[in-house]
Amino acid sequence: MPELPEVETIARDLEARVRGAIVQDLSVRRPDILAPDSGTRRLRRNLSGRRITDVSRRGKNLVFVLDRRFRMVINLGMTGRVVTSDSPRASELVHVAASFTLEDGRSILYDDARRFGRIRLFTETAWRVRDAELGIEPLAPDFTPELLHHLTRRSVTPIRNFLLDQNRIAGVGNIYANEALFRARIRPTRRANRITRPGATALHHELRAVLSEAILERGTTFSDYRDASGNEGAFQFRLRVYDREALPCTVCDHLIRRVVLTNRSAFYCPSCQR
């Protein structure tokens, strides 16, 4: 699933390409990617003729602001891609579920092979409610080591699971949670409320560092993720622990282990992350 760095990369690309463009029409080939309250008719009625005034990210969601009255929010699910039709690799898309035609002749294409993603239209008021339900952004100035430590005091869940809770911290997924915990030398199974103040400080620093580095590398591509031009990210070549079970640790040469937490794999070094 695209996480914060991947969605941030796409949002920045689209902001540069389609901000100011006017939506002329839309075509939905796979209605199951629309949220129940955002059918084709409602989308067409409220999007047609509106200008895209901003494209940003909130958590793992792409957020299109339309004339400051509506927000079209796209969650990419497992395999979602958003590419503009004028991108060199747009012709490679074979699972286009929805397309938004712009007045300048281009289109915004939403491609999703497995169709776990969702497109939903919010009014400004409804979006404020939804936005308040999401946790703090980990790269925001008000996300501090002290706040992270305070948040962990209330939870006995494993710290890896804590980091994945979008109602606590928005945007972090399994890849970057594993990487940050490895760098902070914290085992993913450790209970959140057992994280010390120095541990929270280290985790805060490493989480922000790994997310920022991944954005610079334009995300992590294993199979499906592509940016708004259809190109792969490069952070997969810098992963130190994620998906490296039975391979030697990059620090101490102990073999990386895998443990399953709530049906998802976590990876750690038994020596570095005691």
Backbone as CSV, one residue per row, in Angstrom:
resi,resn,N_x,N_y,N_z,CA_x,CA_y,CA_z,C_x,C_y,C_z
1,MET,0.841,-1.204,0.000,0.000,0.000,0.000,0.875,1.251,0.000
2,PRO,0.623,2.209,-0.880,1.373,3.466,-0.832,1.243,4.131,0.536
3,GLU,2.382,4.534,1.078,2.422,5.172,2.386,2.735,6.659,2.218
4,LEU,3.033,7.318,3.305,3.226,8.774,3.268,4.202,9.228,2.177
5,PRO,5.402,8.667,2.058,6.322,9.172,1.031,5.800,9.007,-0.388
6,GLU,5.139,7.889,-0.669,4.621,7.657,-2.007,3.499,8.636,-2.337
7,VAL,2.564,8.808,-1.401,1.433,9.713,-1.647,1.915,11.161,-1.707
8,GLU,2.885,11.505,-0.871,3.447,12.862,-0.912,4.108,13.131,-2.257
9,THR,4.825,12.151,-2.778,5.463,12.303,-4.092,4.432,12.553,-5.175
10,ILE,3.364,11.751,-5.181,2.314,11.915,-6.182,1.641,13.271,-6.033
11,ALA,1.351,13.668,-4.796,0.678,14.950,-4.559,1.512,16.115,-5.074
12,ARG,2.799,16.093,-4.812,3.672,17.174,-5.282,3.723,17.222,-6.808
13,ASP,3.796,16.045,-7.425,3.802,15.997,-8.889,2.517,16.578,-9.464
14,LEU,1.386,16.152,-8.908,0.098,16.606,-9.427,-0.127,18.086,-9.153
15,GLU,0.330,18.566,-8.002,0.197,19.987,-7.687,0.868,20.827,-8.765
16,ALA,2.028,20.386,-9.221,2.750,21.137,-10.246,2.085,21.028,-11.614
17,ARG,1.374,19.933,-11.856,0.836,19.684,-13.186,-0.606,20.127,-13.386
18,VAL,-1.443,19.970,-12.372,-2.870,20.203,-12.602,-3.471,21.320,-11.748
19,ARG,-2.701,21.936,-10.893,-3.259,23.057,-10.132,-3.674,24.161,-11.093
20,GLY,-4.894,24.638,-10.934,-5.442,25.662,-11.811,-6.252,25.106,-12.958
21,ALA,-6.148,23.810,-13.203,-6.905,23.193,-14.297,-8.376,23.069,-13.914
22,ILE,-9.249,23.063,-14.907,-10.689,22.952,-14.690,-11.158,21.565,-15.138
23,VAL,-11.899,20.918,-14.248,-12.441,19.591,-14.571,-13.625,19.766,-15.519
24,GLN,-13.579,19.100,-16.648,-14.660,19.203,-17.627,-15.657,18.058,-17.498
25,ASP,-15.169,16.852,-17.323,-16.060,15.695,-17.241,-15.300,14.553,-16.581
26,LEU,-15.998,13.457,-16.348,-15.356,12.288,-15.776,-15.971,11.028,-16.344
27,SER,-15.202,9.964,-16.282,-15.673,8.653,-16.720,-15.276,7.633,-15.669
28,VAL,-16.241,6.856,-15.206,-15.972,5.829,-14.199,-16.238,4.464,-14.816
29,ARG,-15.179,3.704,-15.014,-15.316,2.376,-15.615,-15.538,1.296,-14.565
30,ARG,-15.088,1.536,-13.353,-15.217,0.576,-12.265,-15.874,1.267,-11.073
31,PRO,-17.195,1.275,-11.002,-17.902,1.995,-9.940,-17.561,1.524,-8.531
32,ASP,-16.999,0.315,-8.392,-16.698,-0.173,-7.053,-15.555,0.579,-6.390
33,ILE,-14.842,1.446,-7.127,-13.789,2.240,-6.486,-14.349,3.549,-5.912
34,LEU,-15.648,3.801,-6.104,-16.273,4.993,-5.543,-16.866,4.680,-4.178
35,ALA,-16.708,5.605,-3.234,-17.347,5.447,-1.931,-18.864,5.464,-2.115
36,PRO,-19.619,4.788,-1.235,-21.073,4.697,-1.401,-21.778,6.049,-1.518
37,ASP,-21.250,7.077,-0.858,-21.900,8.388,-0.899,-21.349,9.279,-2.006
38,SER,-20.547,8.713,-2.902,-19.897,9.513,-3.952,-20.024,8.828,-5.314
39,GLY,-21.261,8.576,-5.723,-21.498,7.928,-7.006,-21.145,8.811,-8.180
40,THR,-21.207,8.224,-9.368,-20.817,8.935,-10.586,-21.635,10.205,-10.780
41,ARG,-22.933,10.149,-10.558,-23.779,11.333,-10.760,-23.389,12.457,-9.822
42,ARG,-23.155,12.126,-8.562,-22.773,13.173,-7.607,-21.423,13.756,-7.970
43,LEU,-20.500,12.912,-8.355,-19.190,13.418,-8.754,-19.304,14.347,-9.964
44,ARG,-20.027,13.913,-10.989,-20.144,14.735,-12.188,-20.830,16.070,-11.876
45,ARG,-21.877,16.026,-11.073,-22.630,17.240,-10.754,-21.777,18.257,-9.998
46,ASN,-20.907,17.773,-9.113,-20.165,18.688,-8.251,-18.732,18.965,-8.709
47,LEU,-18.234,18.173,-9.654,-16.875,18.397,-10.132,-16.825,19.152,-11.457
48,SER,-17.769,18.901,-12.333,-17.736,19.507,-13.665,-17.737,21.024,-13.596
49,GLY,-16.773,21.631,-14.271,-16.657,23.081,-14.306,-15.890,23.672,-13.140
50,ARG,-15.432,22.849,-12.216,-14.714,23.376,-11.050,-13.205,23.343,-11.279
51,ARG,-12.551,24.336,-10.699,-11.108,24.483,-10.827,-10.402,23.759,-9.681
52,ILE,-9.332,23.073,-10.005,-8.493,22.450,-8.976,-7.584,23.528,-8.406
53,THR,-7.822,23.908,-7.170,-7.055,25.000,-6.570,-5.888,24.515,-5.726
54,ASP,-5.861,23.211,-5.432,-4.755,22.692,-4.624,-4.770,21.165,-4.697
55,VAL,-3.587,20.562,-4.631,-3.459,19.110,-4.493,-2.477,18.866,-3.354
56,SER,-2.898,18.104,-2.361,-2.047,17.870,-1.201,-2.242,16.449,-0.699
57,ARG,-1.645,16.159,0.430,-1.739,14.847,1.054,-2.204,14.995,2.494
58,ARG,-3.045,14.079,2.935,-3.388,13.974,4.355,-3.327,12.501,4.720
59,GLY,-2.380,12.136,5.582,-2.170,10.732,5.875,-1.735,10.009,4.613
60,LYS,-2.471,8.967,4.248,-2.191,8.216,3.025,-3.145,8.601,1.903
61,ASN,-3.789,9.760,2.006,-4.806,10.180,1.053,-4.344,11.347,0.190
62,LEU,-4.677,11.281,-1.096,-4.519,12.422,-1.989,-5.748,13.311,-1.844
63,VAL,-5.541,14.617,-1.724,-6.653,15.536,-1.513,-6.640,16.609,-2.597
64,PHE,-7.689,16.618,-3.428,-7.870,17.644,-4.454,-8.876,18.664,-3.940
65,VAL,-8.484,19.929,-3.889,-9.397,20.997,-3.485,-10.007,21.597,-4.743
66,LEU,-11.329,21.666,-4.796,-12.037,22.148,-5.984,-12.809,23.418,-5.636
67,ASP,-12.280,24.556,-6.130,-12.904,25.867,-5.879,-13.179,26.107,-4.404
68,ARG,-12.411,25.464,-3.544,-12.520,25.627,-2.094,-13.885,25.241,-1.533
69,ARG,-14.663,24.530,-2.315,-15.980,24.097,-1.839,-16.054,22.598,-1.625
70,PHE,-15.277,21.861,-2.409,-15.304,20.407,-2.315,-13.886,19.863,-2.235
71,ARG,-13.767,18.703,-1.628,-12.509,17.965,-1.603,-12.747,16.581,-2.198
72,MET,-12.029,16.261,-3.245,-12.059,14.899,-3.771,-10.853,14.186,-3.180
73,VAL,-11.121,13.137,-2.424,-10.076,12.432,-1.693,-9.907,11.038,-2.295
74,ILE,-8.678,10.707,-2.647,-8.375,9.406,-3.228,-7.442,8.645,-2.293
75,ASN,-7.920,7.494,-1.827,-7.067,6.567,-1.093,-6.637,5.493,-2.088
76,LEU,-5.352,5.289,-2.233,-4.825,4.441,-3.292,-4.919,2.947,-2.990
77,GLY,-5.361,2.591,-1.799,-5.496,1.182,-1.474,-4.175,0.444,-1.600
78,MET,-4.189,-0.729,-2.229,-2.975,-1.535,-2.377,-2.221,-1.226,-3.670
79,THR,-2.964,-0.981,-4.753,-2.323,-0.904,-6.070,-2.718,0.330,-6.872
80,GLY,-3.291,1.327,-6.209,-3.758,2.497,-6.937,-2.630,3.366,-7.470
81,ARG,-2.860,3.956,-8.646,-1.930,4.899,-9.250,-2.724,6.088,-9.778
82,VAL,-2.161,7.273,-9.690,-2.770,8.458,-10.290,-1.728,9.083,-11.213
83,VAL,-2.034,9.100,-12.513,-1.087,9.538,-13.531,-1.805,10.499,-14.475
84,THR,-1.117,11.543,-14.907,-1.710,12.431,-15.898,-1.511,11.854,-17.297
85,SER,-2.486,12.100,-18.161,-2.485,11.476,-19.488,-1.330,11.932,-20.366
86,ASP,-0.727,13.085,-20.052,0.393,13.569,-20.856,1.734,13.023,-20.385
87,SER,1.722,12.146,-19.378,2.956,11.530,-18.914,3.442,10.510,-19.943
88,PRO,4.751,10.391,-20.118,5.291,9.480,-21.135,4.848,8.034,-20.970
89,ARG,4.556,7.603,-19.719,4.240,6.201,-19.486,2.748,5.963,-19.228
90,ALA,1.925,6.974,-19.511,0.485,6.827,-19.273,-0.113,5.700,-20.097
91,SER,0.458,5.451,-21.262,-0.082,4.410,-22.142,0.095,3.013,-21.566
92,GLU,0.930,2.881,-20.534,1.172,1.578,-19.935,0.059,1.164,-18.969
93,LEU,-0.812,2.097,-18.594,-1.880,1.784,-17.651,-2.903,0.863,-18.305
94,VAL,-3.234,-0.222,-17.620,-4.182,-1.191,-18.194,-5.374,-1.449,-17.285
95,HIS,-5.429,-0.770,-16.125,-6.536,-0.980,-15.190,-7.150,0.368,-14.790
96,VAL,-7.354,1.255,-15.769,-7.901,2.577,-15.463,-9.345,2.427,-14.990
97,ALA,-9.583,2.807,-13.739,-10.916,2.673,-13.146,-11.726,3.951,-13.286
98,ALA,-11.047,5.093,-13.333,-11.735,6.375,-13.481,-10.800,7.372,-14.149
99,SER,-11.379,8.281,-14.934,-10.585,9.338,-15.555,-11.339,10.652,-15.451
100,PHE,-10.583,11.718,-15.223,-11.152,13.053,-15.067,-10.598,13.920,-16.194
101,THR,-11.465,14.287,-17.122,-11.053,15.075,-18.276,-10.953,16.543,-17.890
102,LEU,-9.855,17.180,-18.266,-9.634,18.589,-17.981,-9.927,19.414,-19.227
103,GLU,-10.213,20.699,-19.035,-10.564,21.556,-20.162,-9.420,21.732,-21.152
104,ASP,-8.188,21.536,-20.687,-7.056,21.695,-21.607,-6.786,20.443,-22.434
105,GLY,-7.653,19.434,-22.298,-7.519,18.233,-23.103,-6.824,17.074,-22.414
106,ARG,-6.154,17.339,-21.329,-5.509,16.266,-20.583,-6.525,15.559,-19.685
107,SER,-6.079,14.464,-19.087,-6.920,13.751,-18.128,-6.090,13.342,-16.917
108,ILE,-6.764,13.226,-15.790,-6.172,12.615,-14.596,-6.702,11.190,-14.557
109,LEU,-5.798,10.208,-14.598,-6.181,8.806,-14.693,-5.955,8.102,-13.364
110,TYR,-6.989,7.424,-12.879,-6.849,6.613,-11.676,-6.856,5.149,-12.086
111,ASP,-5.735,4.489,-11.883,-5.545,3.092,-12.286,-5.420,2.242,-11.018
112,ASP,-6.128,1.102,-10.973,-6.103,0.283,-9.764,-6.393,-1.166,-10.128
113,ALA,-5.338,-1.990,-10.145,-5.482,-3.383,-10.563,-6.385,-4.171,-9.629
114,ARG,-6.218,-4.003,-8.319,-6.987,-4.801,-7.357,-8.226,-4.076,-6.850
115,ARG,-8.299,-2.778,-7.113,-9.470,-1.959,-6.797,-9.830,-1.963,-5.309
116,PHE,-8.806,-1.851,-4.462,-9.044,-1.650,-3.042,-9.052,-0.158,-2.687
117,GLY,-8.670,0.684,-3.643,-8.668,2.122,-3.404,-10.084,2.671,-3.414
118,ARG,-10.219,3.935,-2.985,-11.526,4.582,-2.945,-11.410,6.056,-3.316
119,ILE,-12.414,6.523,-4.060,-12.550,7.946,-4.378,-13.792,8.442,-3.659
120,ARG,-13.643,9.531,-2.927,-14.789,10.047,-2.168,-14.817,11.570,-2.258
121,LEU,-16.002,12.102,-2.422,-16.187,13.553,-2.485,-16.697,14.058,-1.147
122,PHE,-16.023,15.078,-0.615,-16.409,15.697,0.649,-16.779,17.157,0.419
123,THR,-17.777,17.641,1.144,-17.949,19.082,1.259,-16.860,19.591,2.192
124,GLU,-16.662,20.890,2.218,-15.637,21.452,3.098,-15.918,21.105,4.558
125,THR,-17.182,21.160,4.952,-17.553,20.845,6.336,-17.317,19.380,6.655
126,ALA,-17.731,18.502,5.753,-17.556,17.069,5.981,-16.072,16.700,6.034
127,TRP,-15.266,17.380,5.223,-13.839,17.082,5.251,-13.207,17.506,6.572
128,ARG,-13.634,18.607,7.150,-13.088,19.021,8.442,-13.354,17.964,9.507
129,VAL,-14.531,17.350,9.437,-14.856,16.288,10.391,-13.930,15.093,10.185
130,ARG,-13.767,14.674,8.931,-12.903,13.533,8.633,-11.450,13.826,8.976
131,ASP,-11.005,15.021,8.657,-9.631,15.416,8.941,-9.332,15.341,10.437
132,ALA,-10.296,15.725,11.264,-10.117,15.705,12.711,-10.001,14.290,13.258
133,GLU,-10.504,13.314,12.506,-10.440,11.921,12.953,-9.058,11.306,12.725
134,LEU,-8.289,11.891,11.821,-6.955,11.370,11.527,-5.947,11.883,12.549
135,GLY,-4.894,11.108,12.743,-3.877,11.491,13.711,-2.983,12.603,13.215
136,ILE,-2.000,12.918,14.006,-1.071,13.989,13.681,-0.141,13.558,12.546
137,GLU,0.269,14.517,11.736,1.216,14.259,10.663,2.631,14.139,11.253
138,PRO,3.347,13.068,10.958,4.660,12.866,11.577,5.744,13.849,11.146
139,LEU,5.519,14.562,10.035,6.499,15.565,9.602,6.082,16.981,9.982
140,ALA,4.959,17.105,10.693,4.475,18.419,11.106,5.320,18.965,12.262
141,PRO,5.465,20.295,12.351,6.264,20.880,13.431,5.758,20.530,14.828
142,ASP,4.441,20.349,14.978,3.905,20.077,16.309,3.985,18.600,16.695
143,PHE,4.527,17.763,15.809,4.813,16.382,16.190,6.202,16.375,16.814
144,THR,6.262,16.336,18.118,7.508,16.455,18.862,7.823,15.148,19.588
145,PRO,9.072,14.964,20.043,9.386,13.778,20.845,8.516,13.685,22.097
146,GLU,8.241,14.840,22.696,7.412,14.846,23.896,5.991,14.375,23.595
147,LEU,5.454,14.813,22.455,4.105,14.385,22.097,4.078,12.887,21.802
148,LEU,5.079,12.390,21.079,5.128,10.960,20.787,5.173,10.158,22.078
149,HIS,5.999,10.560,23.011,6.087,9.847,24.293,4.758,9.904,25.031
150,HIS,4.121,11.055,25.003,2.817,11.212,25.662,1.778,10.281,25.040
151,LEU,1.751,10.198,23.719,0.774,9.344,23.049,0.988,7.868,23.379
152,THR,2.245,7.464,23.485,2.518,6.052,23.765,2.119,5.648,25.178
153,ARG,1.988,6.608,26.086,1.644,6.269,27.479,0.297,5.570,27.569
154,ARG,-0.576,5.789,26.595,-1.951,5.305,26.683,-2.163,3.953,26.030
155,SER,-1.094,3.348,25.511,-1.293,2.151,24.694,-0.392,0.995,25.121
156,VAL,-0.985,-0.212,25.178,-0.211,-1.417,25.472,0.024,-2.230,24.202
157,THR,-0.374,-1.702,23.051,-0.180,-2.401,21.785,1.300,-2.406,21.414
158,PRO,1.765,-3.385,20.649,3.158,-3.345,20.175,3.445,-2.039,19.439
159,ILE,4.635,-1.515,19.619,4.954,-0.203,19.070,4.832,-0.174,17.542
160,ARG,5.114,-1.298,16.857,4.912,-1.313,15.411,3.452,-1.065,15.079
161,ASN,2.535,-1.740,15.767,1.108,-1.547,15.534,0.678,-0.135,15.897
162,PHE,1.252,0.405,16.956,0.942,1.777,17.372,1.248,2.757,16.240
163,LEU,2.390,2.593,15.603,2.783,3.503,14.528,1.872,3.389,13.312
164,LEU,1.233,2.235,13.129,0.354,2.037,11.976,-1.053,2.570,12.203
165,ASP,-1.396,2.939,13.424,-2.737,3.420,13.741,-2.910,4.828,13.183
166,GLN,-3.718,4.949,12.137,-3.891,6.234,11.456,-4.629,7.264,12.295
167,ASN,-5.282,6.830,13.351,-5.950,7.775,14.243,-4.978,8.386,15.249
168,ARG,-3.777,7.828,15.322,-2.744,8.376,16.206,-1.716,9.178,15.408
169,ILE,-1.120,8.518,14.416,-0.128,9.161,13.550,-0.522,8.839,12.114
170,ALA,-0.777,9.844,11.321,-1.344,9.638,9.979,-0.258,9.522,8.917
171,GLY,-0.321,8.434,8.147,0.552,8.303,6.997,1.597,7.221,7.097
172,VAL,1.931,6.789,8.320,2.978,5.783,8.484,2.412,4.401,8.183
173,GLY,3.135,3.643,7.361,2.753,2.273,7.046,3.826,1.297,7.499
174,ASN,3.674,0.053,7.121,4.520,-1.016,7.645,5.983,-0.871,7.248
175,ILE,6.232,-0.432,6.018,7.626,-0.310,5.572,8.398,0.656,6.458
176,TYR,7.858,1.850,6.618,8.604,2.900,7.310,8.557,2.751,8.822
177,ALA,7.525,2.101,9.354,7.513,1.783,10.778,8.663,0.823,11.103
178,ASN,8.824,-0.219,10.284,9.914,-1.171,10.499,11.271,-0.497,10.389
179,GLU,11.436,0.332,9.380,12.723,0.989,9.169,13.065,1.945,10.311
180,ALA,12.075,2.717,10.766,12.325,3.672,11.851,12.660,2.951,13.156
181,LEU,11.950,1.870,13.440,12.217,1.113,14.668,13.605,0.485,14.636
182,PHE,14.027,0.000,13.475,15.376,-0.548,13.370,16.416,0.527,13.650
183,ARG,16.242,1.673,13.052,17.216,2.746,13.250,17.237,3.224,14.694
184,ALA,16.074,3.201,15.348,15.982,3.641,16.744,16.353,2.537,17.719
185,ARG,16.646,1.336,17.202,17.054,0.186,18.010,15.954,-0.264,18.976
186,ILE,14.720,-0.200,18.505,13.560,-0.610,19.303,12.913,-1.815,18.622
187,ARG,12.699,-2.884,19.369,12.079,-4.075,18.792,10.601,-3.792,18.519
188,PRO,10.072,-4.222,17.371,8.686,-3.899,16.996,7.641,-4.488,17.926
189,THR,7.990,-5.515,18.695,7.033,-6.140,19.607,6.943,-5.440,20.955
190,ARG,7.816,-4.496,21.213,7.806,-3.810,22.510,6.504,-3.038,22.677
191,ARG,5.911,-3.120,23.869,4.661,-2.408,24.117,4.904,-0.900,24.064
192,ALA,3.962,-0.196,23.486,4.136,1.244,23.300,4.385,1.962,24.617
193,ASN,3.669,1.570,25.680,3.831,2.281,26.946,5.106,1.918,27.690
194,ARG,5.913,1.024,27.085,7.226,0.702,27.657,8.348,1.482,26.975
195,ILE,7.986,2.338,26.033,8.993,3.171,25.370,9.420,4.286,26.314
196,THR,10.699,4.395,26.575,11.208,5.424,27.471,11.250,6.777,26.775
197,ARG,11.487,7.822,27.534,11.638,9.149,26.917,12.802,9.190,25.928
198,PRO,13.973,8.655,26.288,15.050,8.617,25.290,14.672,7.768,24.071
199,GLY,13.941,6.677,24.309,13.503,5.855,23.198,12.550,6.597,22.282
200,ALA,11.630,7.354,22.874,10.679,8.139,22.080,11.407,9.220,21.288
201,THR,12.429,9.814,21.891,13.210,10.833,21.193,13.931,10.228,19.990
202,ALA,14.516,9.057,20.186,15.214,8.385,19.091,14.237,7.975,17.993
203,LEU,13.099,7.428,18.387,12.112,6.990,17.398,11.557,8.175,16.627
204,HIS,11.285,9.269,17.309,10.799,10.484,16.642,11.791,10.939,15.581
205,HIS,13.060,10.991,15.949,14.099,11.442,15.017,14.195,10.513,13.816
206,GLU,14.233,9.205,14.074,14.424,8.249,12.984,13.193,8.138,12.093
207,LEU,12.006,8.264,12.672,10.789,8.218,11.861,10.759,9.385,10.884
208,ARG,11.037,10.568,11.372,11.048,11.737,10.487,12.165,11.627,9.451
209,ALA,13.303,11.087,9.860,14.426,10.958,8.934,14.108,9.984,7.810
210,VAL,13.562,8.816,8.159,13.316,7.816,7.125,12.208,8.260,6.176
211,LEU,11.193,8.940,6.692,10.138,9.454,5.822,10.679,10.525,4.874
212,SER,11.501,11.410,5.397,12.070,12.474,4.564,12.996,11.913,3.495
213,GLU,13.806,10.922,3.863,14.697,10.303,2.888,13.912,9.591,1.793
214,ALA,12.826,8.925,2.193,12.016,8.206,1.209,11.330,9.166,0.242
215,ILE,10.938,10.335,0.719,10.348,11.335,-0.172,11.386,11.797,-1.194
216,LEU,12.618,12.013,-0.740,13.677,12.418,-1.663,13.945,11.353,-2.721
217,GLU,13.758,10.081,-2.335,13.954,8.974,-3.270,12.685,8.657,-4.052
218,ARG,11.643,9.455,-3.847,10.375,9.332,-4.562,9.651,8.021,-4.269
219,GLY,9.805,7.556,-3.022,9.035,6.413,-2.555,9.720,5.077,-2.758
220,THR,8.995,4.027,-2.346,9.494,2.657,-2.419,8.630,1.853,-3.378
221,THR,9.252,1.217,-4.355,8.518,0.389,-5.317,8.962,-1.060,-5.190
222,PHE,8.016,-1.932,-4.839,8.253,-3.364,-4.903,7.609,-3.941,-6.160
223,SER,6.367,-3.513,-6.431,5.688,-4.026,-7.624,4.801,-2.968,-8.275
224,ASP,3.856,-2.405,-7.525,2.811,-1.594,-8.147,3.014,-0.082,-8.095
225,TYR,3.645,0.425,-7.048,3.697,1.881,-6.896,4.432,2.563,-8.044
226,ARG,3.823,3.652,-8.547,4.440,4.532,-9.525,4.101,5.969,-9.158
227,ASP,4.962,6.910,-9.535,4.656,8.308,-9.287,3.705,8.822,-10.363
228,ALA,3.434,10.128,-10.383,2.448,10.678,-11.315,2.933,10.679,-12.762
229,SER,4.197,10.323,-12.979,4.721,10.169,-14.336,4.754,8.708,-14.762
230,GLY,4.423,7.820,-13.818,4.468,6.391,-14.115,5.807,5.760,-13.809
231,ASN,6.686,6.473,-13.103,8.013,5.961,-12.795,8.079,5.351,-11.400
232,GLU,9.011,4.428,-11.192,9.187,3.782,-9.906,9.937,4.695,-8.940
233,GLY,9.752,4.426,-7.632,10.571,5.060,-6.618,11.896,4.337,-6.500
234,ALA,12.774,4.811,-5.585,14.099,4.209,-5.462,14.481,3.871,-4.028
235,PHE,13.582,4.114,-3.066,13.982,3.888,-1.673,14.123,2.403,-1.348
236,GLN,13.583,1.514,-2.163,13.725,0.080,-1.915,15.192,-0.348,-1.873
237,PHE,16.060,0.423,-2.498,17.482,0.087,-2.508,18.186,0.549,-1.223
238,ARG,17.443,1.262,-0.359,18.037,1.759,0.881,17.398,1.134,2.118
239,LEU,16.528,0.165,1.929,15.892,-0.491,3.068,16.929,-1.296,3.858
240,ARG,16.870,-1.189,5.175,17.844,-1.860,6.020,17.296,-3.110,6.703
241,VAL,15.956,-3.182,6.857,15.402,-4.318,7.583,14.129,-4.869,6.950
242,TYR,13.309,-4.023,6.380,12.018,-4.479,5.865,12.204,-5.509,4.748
243,ASP,11.474,-6.625,4.868,11.467,-7.696,3.873,12.853,-8.325,3.684
244,ARG,13.678,-8.320,4.749,15.029,-8.884,4.655,15.193,-10.088,5.583
245,GLU,14.128,-10.817,5.805,14.194,-11.993,6.677,15.304,-12.939,6.225
246,ALA,16.108,-13.396,7.222,17.202,-14.357,7.022,18.409,-13.770,6.300
247,LEU,18.382,-12.482,6.021,19.556,-11.815,5.451,20.355,-11.172,6.581
248,PRO,21.661,-10.971,6.412,22.464,-10.394,7.492,22.126,-8.926,7.743
249,CYS,22.105,-8.577,9.009,21.887,-7.184,9.405,22.982,-6.311,8.802
250,THR,22.606,-5.137,8.349,23.568,-4.221,7.729,24.503,-3.589,8.752
251,VAL,24.195,-3.789,10.047,25.024,-3.209,11.107,25.906,-4.258,11.770
252,CYS,25.304,-5.420,12.139,26.028,-6.379,12.969,26.161,-7.780,12.364
253,ASP,25.549,-8.023,11.226,25.606,-9.308,10.524,24.734,-10.405,11.127
254,HIS,24.029,-10.151,12.239,23.049,-11.128,12.693,21.944,-11.241,11.641
255,LEU,21.303,-12.396,11.579,20.258,-12.585,10.589,18.966,-11.878,11.011
256,ILE,18.356,-11.192,10.052,17.095,-10.495,10.310,15.987,-11.527,10.534
257,ARG,15.133,-11.248,11.503,14.012,-12.127,11.805,12.692,-11.456,11.442
258,ARG,11.693,-12.294,11.281,10.340,-11.818,10.987,9.384,-12.322,12.055
259,VAL,8.472,-11.462,12.464,7.422,-11.844,13.392,6.111,-11.300,12.847
260,VAL,5.019,-12.018,13.051,3.718,-11.578,12.555,2.947,-10.915,13.688
261,LEU,2.536,-9.686,13.471,1.734,-8.914,14.428,0.444,-8.512,13.742
262,THR,-0.675,-8.977,14.276,-1.991,-8.709,13.677,-1.979,-8.932,12.163
263,ASN,-1.505,-10.100,11.784,-1.536,-10.565,10.394,-0.610,-9.810,9.443
264,ARG,0.315,-9.037,9.994,1.268,-8.331,9.140,2.680,-8.572,9.647
265,SER,3.598,-8.740,8.733,4.979,-9.061,9.090,5.713,-7.841,9.626
266,ALA,6.503,-8.078,10.657,7.432,-7.065,11.164,8.821,-7.689,11.135
267,PHE,9.829,-6.884,10.857,11.187,-7.369,10.694,12.110,-6.656,11.680
268,TYR,13.069,-7.405,12.237,13.947,-6.790,13.218,15.247,-7.574,13.314
269,CYS,16.248,-6.930,13.866,17.523,-7.573,14.161,17.537,-7.920,15.642
270,PRO,17.695,-9.195,16.011,17.652,-9.584,17.423,18.829,-9.037,18.239
271,SER,19.885,-8.600,17.576,21.025,-8.041,18.280,20.905,-6.520,18.424
272,CYS,20.591,-5.827,17.332,20.503,-4.355,17.380,19.255,-3.878,18.105
273,GLN,18.180,-4.648,18.008,16.906,-4.231,18.608,16.594,-5.153,19.786
274,ARG,17.303,-4.945,20.872,17.125,-5.834,22.023,15.865,-5.515,22.782
